[in-house]
Amino acid sequence: MRNDDLDLRADRDELDHFTPRTPQAKRQKSLVLQVALGVFLGGLALWLVQLGATALMAKLAMGTLQFGG
């Protein structure tokens, strides 16, 4: 059974009123900056975790880690 009442395709006349939100170049630049910031912050977080793990392992290796008082 064919249902001709449900024509969900857009009419070509409606595309005349379409205006893009932002220029493509500006959106691309923003994406590049977001990726660069994410890589930088991810590397910084990884470095801090490594620094903490190294300090903890050094204390364990030297036997100077104290639990409690």
C-alpha positions in Angstrom: 0.0 0.0 0.0 1.4 3.3 -1.0 0.9 6.4 1.2 1.1 9.5 -0.9 0.0 11.8 2.0 3.3 11.6 3.7 5.6 13.5 1.4 8.5 14.2 3.8 10.9 15.7 1.2 11.5 19.5 1.4 10.4 21.7 -1.4 13.1 23.4 -3.3 11.4 26.8 -2.8 11.9 26.6 0.9 15.7 26.6 0.5 15.7 30.3 -0.5 15.1 31.4 3.1 18.0 29.4 4.5 20.8 31.4 6.0 23.8 29.7 7.5 24.6 30.4 11.2 28.3 31.0 10.9 30.8 31.0 8.1 32.6 27.7 7.5 36.1 29.1 8.0 35.2 30.4 11.5 33.8 27.1 12.5 36.9 25.2 11.2 39.2 27.5 13.1 37.2 27.0 16.3 37.4 23.3 15.9 41.1 23.4 15.4 41.5 25.5 18.5 39.3 23.1 20.5 41.3 20.1 19.4 44.6 21.8 20.2 43.3 22.8 23.6 42.1 19.3 24.3 45.5 17.8 23.3 47.3 20.3 25.5 45.1 19.8 28.6 45.2 16.0 28.1 49.0 16.0 28.0 49.1 18.3 31.1 46.8 15.9 33.0 48.9 12.9 31.9 52.1 14.6 33.0 50.6 15.4 36.4 49.4 11.9 37.0 52.9 10.6 36.0 54.5 13.0 38.4 52.3 11.8 41.3 52.9 8.2 40.4 56.7 8.7 40.2 56.7 10.5 43.6 54.7 7.7 45.2 56.9 5.0 43.7 60.0 6.8 44.9 58.6 7.0 48.5 57.7 3.3 48.3 61.1 2.3 47.0 62.9 4.3 49.7 60.6 3.0 52.4 59.7 6.5 53.6 55.9 6.2 53.0 54.0 6.4 56.2 50.4 5.4 56.7 48.6 7.3 59.5 50.7 9.2 62.1 
